[in-house]
């Protein structure tokens, strides 16, 4: 019989799931709705509508470090 690791020491399980995809009919219906919104609203209003339901996607954190500038010393 296998022993369970002590609480708090279990490794985090990573699950890689395929993203949800839409059918061609669903994509076409959404494109048509987007055209309707663009044609009946100002650019600012349309942008607000499109972004209203958006969510931030959690992804790997990437820290960008600036490289130190090289200096050339002439003697």
C-alpha positions in Angstrom: 0.0 0.0 0.0 1.4 3.4 -1.0 1.8 6.1 1.6 0.3 9.5 0.9 2.6 12.5 1.0 2.1 14.8 4.0 -0.6 17.5 3.5 0.8 20.6 1.8 3.6 18.7 0.1 1.6 17.4 -2.9 2.8 18.5 -6.2 0.6 20.9 -8.2 -1.1 19.1 -11.0 -1.0 20.9 -14.3 -3.9 20.3 -16.7 -3.6 21.2 -20.3 -7.0 21.4 -21.9 -7.8 22.2 -25.5 -9.4 25.6 -25.9 -13.1 25.6 -26.8 -13.7 26.0 -30.5 -16.7 27.3 -32.4 -18.4 25.7 -35.4 -18.3 27.5 -38.7 -22.0 28.4 -38.3 -21.4 29.9 -34.9 -18.4 31.9 -36.2 -20.5 33.2 -39.1 -23.4 34.2 -36.8 -20.9 36.1 -34.5 -19.3 37.8 -37.5 -22.7 39.0 -38.7 -23.6 40.3 -35.2 -20.3 42.1 -35.0 -21.0 43.8 -38.4 -24.4 44.8 -37.1 -22.8 46.4 -34.0 -20.2 48.2 -36.0 -22.8 49.6 -38.5 -25.2 50.8 -35.8 -22.8 52.2 -33.1 -20.0 54.6 -32.9 -16.5 53.2 -32.9 -16.2 54.0 -29.1 -19.5 52.3 -28.3 -18.8 49.3 -30.4 -15.4 48.9 -28.7 -17.1 49.0 -25.3 -19.6 46.4 -26.4 -16.9 44.1 -27.7 -14.8 44.4 -24.6 -17.6 44.2 -22.0 -17.5 40.5 -21.8 -13.8 40.0 -22.2 -11.8 38.3 -19.5 -8.1 38.4 -18.7 -6.5 35.1 -19.6 -4.1 33.9 -17.0 -0.9 32.8 -18.6 2.7 32.4 -17.6 4.1 35.5 -16.0 7.0 36.9 -18.0 9.2 39.5 -16.5 11.1 41.6 -19.0 14.4 42.9 -17.8 16.1 45.7 -19.6 19.6 44.8 -20.6 22.2 47.2 -19.3 23.5 49.5 -22.0 27.1 48.8 -23.1 29.5 51.6 -22.8 32.5 51.9 -24.9 35.4 53.6 -23.3 38.0 55.1 -25.6 41.5 55.7 -24.2 
